[in-house]
Amino acid sequence: MSNHLVASIAAALTSLAPGAHAADRADDGQPKPTVVLVHGAFADSSGWQAVSARLHRRGFPVIAVPNPLRGLAYDSGYLQGLLAGIDGPKILVGHSYAGAVITDAAPAIADVRALVYVAAFAPDAGEALGGLLETHADASVPALPQQVFQYARPDGSTGVEVWLNQAEFATAFAADVDASEAAFLAIAQRPVAAEAFAEPATAAGWKTLPSWAIVATKDQAIAPSLERFMAERAGAHITEVDSSHAVMISHPDAVADVIEQAYLGTR
C-alpha cells in the first residue's frame, strides 16, 4: 500500500470521527461524550438502530461498533484500538457478551467516563463467561438452543463457531420483538467463536469506573438473577426492564434513558 493511500485513508478516518458539533454540546458548552454501542453474540450493530436514533436526538455522538466476536482477548483489543481513535470522553455500552468486552477493554482507555451494561455480562478478572453461566444456573432459564460448526483456519487449525437454532431464536433472544423482525434477526445472526465463553477476563473496568446496568427480567439468554448479581457486585445503578434479552430493540427508550443517566451521573 502506498504512503499516499495510507495518508488518504487516515484523513478520511479523521473526517469520520465524531466531532463536537453545536448539537453535541451540553448546556455548559462542553462536548457530550461519544456513546460507543457494542453488540453481543448472535447479533450485529444494527440492533442498536432505535437506541442510536434516540441518542442522536438528545445530542450525543454515537458509534455502533461491529464487534468481531472472535473471543474476549481479540474483541477487547479491537475495541481498544477503535476507542484510541475517538477524541474526547466516551461512554461504553455493551449488550450481552459485549458487557465482558467493554469490561475488559475499558481500563486501558483513559477517557472512558462510564460503563453501561444492557442485559449483559460483567465478569471479574479471571472469570470466564461459561463458568459464570454454570455457577449461576437458573432452572427457570433453559439452556440456549446452541448449534456449532467447525471450519479450517488458514494455519490448518480448526475453529469452532456457535450460533442459535433459527426456530428457537425468538423465544431465547427476542420474545417481545415483532415476530417478523425477530425472524430476520434469527436469519441474520452472527455466530460467535467458542473461545468467547472460555477465555477469562483480564481486567474488570467496573472496579474503577462508575457503571449502570439494565436487568431484563424476562431474559431467556442470560438469567436475570445472574445479570442482577453481576450488576450488584459492580456497584452499578440498576434499572429493571420487563423485557427479553433484546431489550435495546424492544425497549429503546428505556435503554437511551439509562445511557443518559450515565452521562448525567458523570458530568
Order of alpha helices (4+ residues) and beta strands (2+ residues): alpha-beta-alpha-beta-alpha-beta-alpha-beta-alpha-beta-beta-alpha-alpha-beta-alpha-beta-alpha-beta-alpha-alpha
